[in-house]
Amino acid sequence: MPQFNNDKERKARQERKLLELLGDIRSLLRLPAGRRFFLAALEETNVFGPSWAPGDQSQTGYNEGVRAVGLRLKTILEAAEKGAVPKMLLEQMHLPGGRDGRCDEPDESHEPGGAAPS
């Protein structure tokens, strides 16, 4: 491991590494496969669900540890691109606001005021 002359040099190196990581994540978020991968990782770590295992404290603790990894990933994704996680969820559900071609089209199923288009 390289030795650093001072804290400034160490902090500058950490900042460069973080900026590089965020750029890499932005690149991956541009790819449908990258977005699917990140969303699968968030789902696998149960970020969107409970950790509690009724009657089993050990399992609950394990689940919390797994979920903590997912929450850290979610934080990093949001630092790379604000709104990335909701966009991925919308894309998965094919709702307006997502990233695939179908999702960027306006929802014409309802007119303002509740009238359906003719």
Backbone as CSV, one residue per row, in Angstrom:
resi,resn,N_x,N_y,N_z,CA_x,CA_y,CA_z,C_x,C_y,C_z
1,MET,0.841,-1.174,0.000,0.000,0.000,0.000,0.890,1.242,0.000
2,PRO,0.632,2.196,-0.893,1.503,3.376,-0.968,1.360,4.254,0.263
3,GLN,2.452,4.873,0.622,2.455,5.820,1.742,2.162,7.212,1.193
4,PHE,1.411,7.987,1.947,1.069,9.332,1.529,1.808,10.324,2.408
5,ASN,2.234,11.413,1.789,2.995,12.424,2.518,2.151,13.127,3.570
6,ASN,0.887,13.283,3.287,0.036,13.981,4.239,-1.431,13.665,3.994
7,ASP,-2.270,14.175,4.864,-3.710,13.947,4.741,-4.284,14.548,3.467
8,LYS,-3.749,15.696,3.044,-4.256,16.331,1.823,-4.109,15.405,0.626
9,GLU,-2.951,14.793,0.501,-2.701,13.886,-0.613,-3.628,12.675,-0.547
10,ARG,-3.815,12.136,0.647,-4.699,10.980,0.821,-6.142,11.349,0.468
11,LYS,-6.595,12.501,0.962,-7.964,12.942,0.675,-8.166,13.217,-0.805
12,ALA,-7.164,13.799,-1.455,-7.259,14.071,-2.891,-7.364,12.767,-3.674
13,ARG,-6.602,11.771,-3.271,-6.656,10.461,-3.941,-8.028,9.812,-3.742
14,GLN,-8.566,9.886,-2.533,-9.891,9.333,-2.265,-10.952,10.041,-3.100
15,GLU,-10.836,11.351,-3.220,-11.792,12.123,-4.012,-11.731,11.718,-5.485
16,ARG,-10.527,11.543,-6.007,-10.374,11.111,-7.405,-10.997,9.730,-7.611
17,LYS,-10.767,8.830,-6.672,-11.338,7.479,-6.781,-12.864,7.524,-6.748
18,LEU,-13.417,8.356,-5.873,-14.864,8.485,-5.784,-15.440,9.047,-7.070
19,LEU,-14.827,10.089,-7.614,-15.305,10.676,-8.865,-15.235,9.669,-10.004
20,GLU,-14.169,8.873,-10.038,-14.048,7.832,-11.060,-15.149,6.786,-10.901
21,LEU,-15.405,6.361,-9.668,-16.459,5.379,-9.407,-17.817,5.917,-9.834
22,LEU,-18.128,7.155,-9.475,-19.416,7.736,-9.850,-19.549,7.840,-11.367
23,GLY,-18.471,8.170,-12.050,-18.495,8.200,-13.514,-18.733,6.824,-14.105
24,ASP,-18.100,5.812,-13.524,-18.317,4.437,-13.987,-19.771,4.030,-13.794
25,ILE,-20.335,4.385,-12.658,-21.732,4.039,-12.386,-22.662,4.763,-13.354
26,ARG,-22.388,6.043,-13.639,-23.197,6.772,-14.625,-23.154,6.072,-15.982
27,SER,-21.976,5.601,-16.358,-21.844,4.879,-17.638,-22.693,3.621,-17.638
28,LEU,-22.673,2.886,-16.537,-23.468,1.662,-16.439,-24.966,1.962,-16.419
29,LEU,-25.348,3.073,-15.801,-26.763,3.437,-15.749,-27.308,3.807,-17.127
30,ARG,-26.435,4.135,-18.066,-26.882,4.433,-19.441,-27.261,3.168,-20.206
31,LEU,-26.820,2.023,-19.700,-27.080,0.747,-20.371,-28.272,0.030,-19.746
32,PRO,-29.210,-0.467,-20.559,-30.322,-1.227,-19.984,-29.830,-2.389,-19.105
33,ALA,-28.790,-3.073,-19.541,-28.264,-4.189,-18.750,-27.684,-3.707,-17.420
34,GLY,-27.063,-2.543,-17.426,-26.526,-1.981,-16.190,-27.636,-1.632,-15.211
35,ARG,-28.700,-1.033,-15.729,-29.830,-0.682,-14.865,-30.505,-1.939,-14.323
36,ARG,-30.648,-2.956,-15.162,-31.241,-4.221,-14.693,-30.380,-4.852,-13.612
37,PHE,-29.052,-4.806,-13.794,-28.143,-5.370,-12.802,-28.289,-4.659,-11.458
38,PHE,-28.244,-3.327,-11.469,-28.347,-2.575,-10.222,-29.689,-2.821,-9.538
39,LEU,-30.768,-2.847,-10.320,-32.077,-3.077,-9.724,-32.157,-4.488,-9.141
40,ALA,-31.599,-5.466,-9.836,-31.586,-6.836,-9.309,-30.792,-6.903,-8.005
41,ALA,-29.676,-6.180,-7.931,-28.875,-6.162,-6.701,-29.662,-5.522,-5.561
42,LEU,-30.385,-4.446,-5.848,-31.195,-3.804,-4.813,-32.306,-4.734,-4.342
43,GLU,-32.925,-5.426,-5.272,-33.993,-6.360,-4.905,-33.434,-7.546,-4.126
44,GLU,-32.297,-8.065,-4.536,-31.680,-9.208,-3.868,-31.283,-8.865,-2.435
45,THR,-30.926,-7.626,-2.181,-30.535,-7.206,-0.833,-31.746,-6.713,-0.036
46,ASN,-32.924,-6.851,-0.598,-34.192,-6.543,0.069,-34.278,-5.100,0.554
47,VAL,-33.765,-4.189,-0.259,-33.811,-2.768,0.080,-35.253,-2.284,0.198
48,PHE,-36.144,-2.861,-0.566,-37.525,-2.385,-0.620,-38.455,-3.164,0.305
49,GLY,-37.898,-3.988,1.172,-38.730,-4.804,2.050,-38.205,-4.840,3.473
50,PRO,-38.910,-5.545,4.328,-38.507,-5.628,5.738,-37.372,-6.631,5.943
51,SER,-36.643,-6.450,7.035,-35.559,-7.361,7.403,-35.976,-8.317,8.508
52,TRP,-37.037,-7.996,9.179,-37.446,-8.719,10.365,-37.849,-10.146,10.029
53,ALA,-37.291,-11.091,10.772,-37.651,-12.502,10.655,-38.315,-12.888,11.977
54,PRO,-39.625,-13.053,11.989,-40.341,-13.319,13.242,-39.729,-14.483,14.019
55,GLY,-39.387,-14.212,15.276,-38.881,-15.243,16.163,-37.444,-15.671,15.931
56,ASP,-36.730,-14.991,15.054,-35.351,-15.405,14.750,-34.446,-14.180,14.702
57,GLN,-33.883,-13.830,15.844,-33.027,-12.648,15.921,-31.784,-12.779,15.056
58,SER,-31.229,-13.978,14.979,-30.032,-14.173,14.158,-30.329,-13.909,12.689
59,GLN,-31.452,-14.417,12.211,-31.824,-14.192,10.814,-32.117,-12.725,10.570
60,THR,-32.774,-12.070,11.521,-33.045,-10.644,11.386,-31.733,-9.863,11.285
61,GLY,-30.768,-10.212,12.125,-29.463,-9.540,12.073,-28.773,-9.751,10.744
62,TYR,-28.815,-10.982,10.256,-28.217,-11.281,8.945,-28.927,-10.472,7.852
63,ASN,-30.256,-10.493,7.886,-31.028,-9.758,6.881,-30.691,-8.269,6.905
64,GLU,-30.503,-7.711,8.099,-30.146,-6.293,8.221,-28.770,-6.020,7.611
65,GLY,-27.837,-6.951,7.806,-26.515,-6.788,7.204,-26.574,-6.792,5.690
66,VAL,-27.339,-7.719,5.128,-27.510,-7.790,3.676,-28.177,-6.519,3.179
67,ARG,-29.204,-6.088,3.885,-29.937,-4.882,3.491,-29.046,-3.642,3.573
68,ALA,-28.126,-3.611,4.552,-27.208,-2.471,4.682,-26.338,-2.332,3.438
69,VAL,-25.926,-3.463,2.860,-25.147,-3.421,1.620,-25.986,-2.798,0.503
70,GLY,-27.241,-3.217,0.404,-28.131,-2.656,-0.608,-28.403,-1.180,-0.411
71,LEU,-28.562,-0.767,0.837,-28.795,0.653,1.108,-27.574,1.491,0.740
72,ARG,-26.383,0.933,0.966,-25.155,1.647,0.561,-25.105,1.774,-0.957
73,LEU,-25.446,0.691,-1.662,-25.487,0.740,-3.126,-26.500,1.779,-3.591
74,LYS,-27.665,1.818,-2.964,-28.689,2.803,-3.324,-28.165,4.224,-3.137
75,THR,-27.454,4.470,-2.044,-26.872,5.789,-1.790,-25.861,6.157,-2.874
76,ILE,-25.033,5.209,-3.259,-24.031,5.457,-4.297,-24.706,5.726,-5.638
77,LEU,-25.742,4.947,-5.971,-26.471,5.165,-7.225,-27.083,6.562,-7.264
78,GLU,-27.672,6.980,-6.155,-28.286,8.307,-6.100,-27.234,9.415,-6.155
79,ALA,-26.037,9.153,-5.617,-24.955,10.137,-5.716,-24.474,10.258,-7.152
80,ALA,-24.485,9.144,-7.871,-24.049,9.157,-9.271,-25.072,9.848,-10.165
81,GLU,-26.338,9.568,-9.899,-27.404,10.160,-10.711,-28.644,10.319,-9.848
82,LYS,-28.977,11.543,-9.536,-30.149,11.805,-8.704,-31.392,11.225,-9.368
83,GLY,-32.170,10.476,-8.596,-33.399,9.885,-9.116,-33.187,8.579,-9.861
84,ALA,-31.984,8.021,-9.840,-31.695,6.800,-10.601,-32.569,5.627,-10.166
85,VAL,-32.740,5.449,-8.874,-33.491,4.284,-8.386,-34.967,4.377,-8.766
86,PRO,-35.643,5.499,-8.506,-37.036,5.573,-8.953,-37.190,5.392,-10.470
87,LYS,-36.246,5.934,-11.236,-36.311,5.773,-12.691,-36.205,4.302,-13.079
88,MET,-35.315,3.568,-12.406,-35.175,2.146,-12.715,-36.452,1.386,-12.356
89,LEU,-37.055,1.744,-11.239,-38.302,1.085,-10.843,-39.419,1.384,-11.835
90,LEU,-39.506,2.640,-12.268,-40.519,3.000,-13.264,-40.269,2.268,-14.575
91,GLU,-39.026,2.189,-14.974,-38.695,1.486,-16.208,-39.114,0.026,-16.124
92,GLN,-38.853,-0.576,-14.991,-39.212,-1.978,-14.806,-40.722,-2.172,-14.922
93,MET,-41.473,-1.195,-14.435,-42.933,-1.300,-14.465,-43.519,-0.712,-15.743
94,HIS,-42.685,-0.158,-16.614,-43.113,0.444,-17.881,-44.104,1.575,-17.672
95,LEU,-43.786,2.463,-16.719,-44.617,3.629,-16.467,-43.959,4.870,-17.042
96,PRO,-44.720,5.949,-17.272,-44.110,7.187,-17.747,-43.015,7.648,-16.788
97,GLY,-41.941,8.152,-17.359,-40.832,8.624,-16.546,-39.674,7.660,-16.512
98,GLY,-39.863,6.452,-17.031,-38.791,5.471,-17.077,-37.860,5.748,-18.239
99,ARG,-36.909,4.844,-18.487,-35.882,5.106,-19.490,-36.088,4.389,-20.809
100,ASP,-36.849,3.324,-20.846,-36.964,2.653,-22.142,-37.900,3.471,-23.028
101,GLY,-37.876,3.209,-24.310,-38.619,4.029,-25.253,-40.094,4.121,-24.927
102,ARG,-40.658,3.038,-24.428,-42.081,3.036,-24.128,-42.406,3.970,-22.973
103,CYS,-41.459,4.162,-22.073,-41.736,4.919,-20.854,-41.635,6.416,-21.049
104,ASP,-40.976,6.866,-22.095,-40.800,8.295,-22.289,-41.993,8.924,-23.000
105,GLU,-42.900,8.090,-23.475,-44.073,8.618,-24.135,-45.089,9.065,-23.093
106,PRO,-45.804,10.145,-23.374,-46.808,10.597,-22.404,-47.923,9.573,-22.271
107,ASP,-48.484,9.510,-21.098,-49.611,8.618,-20.841,-50.860,9.287,-21.375
108,GLU,-51.420,8.753,-22.456,-52.583,9.359,-23.073,-53.872,8.643,-22.690
109,SER,-53.788,7.778,-21.680,-54.979,7.040,-21.296,-55.983,7.909,-20.555
110,HIS,-55.546,9.063,-20.044,-56.442,9.941,-19.312,-56.187,11.388,-19.713
111,GLU,-57.223,12.061,-20.053,-57.167,13.489,-20.348,-57.307,14.255,-19.032
112,PRO,-56.819,15.494,-18.966,-57.057,16.294,-17.764,-58.555,16.401,-17.507
113,GLY,-58.958,16.303,-16.283,-60.381,16.382,-15.938,-61.049,15.028,-15.936
114,GLY,-60.292,13.969,-16.247,-60.829,12.627,-16.132,-61.461,12.076,-17.396
115,ALA,-61.562,12.864,-18.466,-62.171,12.360,-19.695,-61.188,11.501,-20.455
116,ALA,-61.633,10.370,-20.928,-60.789,9.479,-21.708,-60.710,9.970,-23.140
117,PRO,-59.578,9.772,-23.819,-59.476,10.210,-25.220,-60.418,9.425,-26.100
118,SER,-60.871,10.035,-27.184,-61.812,9.341,-28.069,-61.119,8.582,-29.141
